[in-house]
Amino acid sequence: MINKNFNLNEGIRENEIRLADKEESIIIKTNEALNRAREEGLDLVMISPKAKPPVCRIMDYNKFLYEQSKKEKEARKNQKVVDIKEIRLRPNIEEHDIEIKANNAKKFLSNDNKVKVSIRFRGRENNYTHAGNKVFDIFISKIGDIAVIEKAPKLEGNNMIMILTPKR
């Protein structure tokens, strides 16, 4: 996010500041720096308020905000959002059904999405969590050529969860 709360001109309450130009950095009184900025028709902007003394720069404040927003938009454009798609299985699922779910997972992985594979245990199925491990082993054998296990199968309450990511 762009910080639009820069102190500028009369909003700077410090007695002395460090005025940073392109070629030099000098410590001067705030009034002198403010007079310089007015002579040039620009603003005195406090860039780093926590420094001792605070760092200020003479610049066109509106142009500075515009350039900051352009940089932020460019950074947002280059960002890749990774979605997590979920595939739910059952402990007593048939082999063909696992194959269909694996094909769906391959589609998700080919689109660079992560896949969360979960098995829900109900009632007496909680006593047979080893069946869930077998289902995960079969699922991994079907999809192992294009996926990497990011998070190994783990029992969390009534659910066993595994997270897969695409191979690079």
N, C-alpha and C positions, 0 to 999 in steps of 0.2 A: 504494500500500500504506500501511496505517496504521503509523505509528511508535509501537510500544508500549514503547519503551525510554526513556521520559522519566525523568530523575532526579527523585525526589520525597522530601520530608521529610528524614530523616537521610541520605539518599543524596546530598544536595547538599553538596559539600566546599568550596565557595568561602567566603571570609570575608565579602565584601560582595556583595550582589546588587541588581539593579534590580527593585523590586516594582511591577508594573504592575496597577493597578486600573482600574475603568471610567472614573473621573474623573481620576486622577492617576498619576504615575510617579515614585517616589522611590527613592533609593539608601539602603539600610539594612543593618545587620548580619544575617547569616543567622539567628542565634539569635532576634533580635527578630521577624523575619518568621515563623519557625517557631512562636513563641509566639502570634502573632496568629492563625495558621491553626488552632492547637489550640483557642484560645478560641472560634473560630467553628465548630469541629467539622468543618473541611475539611482539604484537603491543600495543601502548598506544592509546586508543580510547576514544574520548570525548562523553560521553553518554548524559549528560544534560548540554548543553552550556548556558542555561539561568540562572542556579543556580549561587549563589555567594558564594564561588568561584565555577567555573564549575566542574562538577563531571566527572572523567575519570576512566577508568578501564584497567588493563593489560589483554589482551586476544588475541586469534588467530582471527584476523578480518574476514578472509574467512570462518572460522567455524561459527562465529557469524552470518554472512549473510546467510549462509546455514540454520542454525537453525531458523532464522527469516522467511525465505521463507517456511520452513516446517510448521511453525505455521500458516502462512497466508493460505497455501493450506488446512490445516486442518480446519481452520475457514470457508473457502469458501465451503468446502465439507459439513459442517454441516448447511449451510445456506439453507433456504427454499424460493424459488422464488414463489410469489403468482401472478398468472395471473388474469387479470380482463377480463371476457368474457362479451360481450354485447348481449342483446336480445332487439330487437326493436318491439314495438307494435304500433297499430293505435288506435285512440279514438273510432272508430266504429267497432272494431274487434269482431268476433263471439266467443261464448263460447268454441266451440270445438277447434278453433285456439289457444285460450288462454291455453287450456289444453295441446296442443302439445308443445307450447313454454315453459310451466311450466315443462313438462317432460325433455326438453332439459336443462332447468335451473337446474333440479335435477341432471342430469348427470354432469354438470359443478361443482355443489356444492359437489357432492360425490368425485370429484377429488381434493377437497380442493382449488378450485378457487373461487374468488369473482365474483358476477354477477351484472352487471350494466343493469338495466331495464329502457328503455327510450320509451317515447311516443312523437311522433312528431306531432305538430298541424300545419295545413296549412290553409291559407285563413280564412274562416269563422269559422273554428274549434277553432281558438284562443278564440272565445267568449264562448266556451263550455268546459272549462278546468275541470269543475266538472265531465264530462264524463270520463276524464282521471283518476280522483280519483276513480271512480267506477271500471274502468278496473284494476287499481292497487289493489283495495280491492279484486276483484275476483282472481287475480293472486296470491296474498298473501294467500288467503284461500286455494288455490291448493297446495302451496309450503311451507306453514307455519310450517309444522312438521319437516322440515330439515333445515330451514333457519332462520336467524335473520336479522332484518333490521338494517343495519349499518348507512345508511343515509336515512331519511324519504323522501317520494316523495316531490319534490320541483320544481316549475316552473322556468326554466332558459331560457329566451328568448322564442323561439317557442317549446322548448323541456321540458318535465317533466321527471325528472330523480330520480331513486331510486337505492340504492346499497344494495345488500344482501350478507351476509357471512354465511358459514356453521355453524350449531350449534356444539358446542364442547361437 
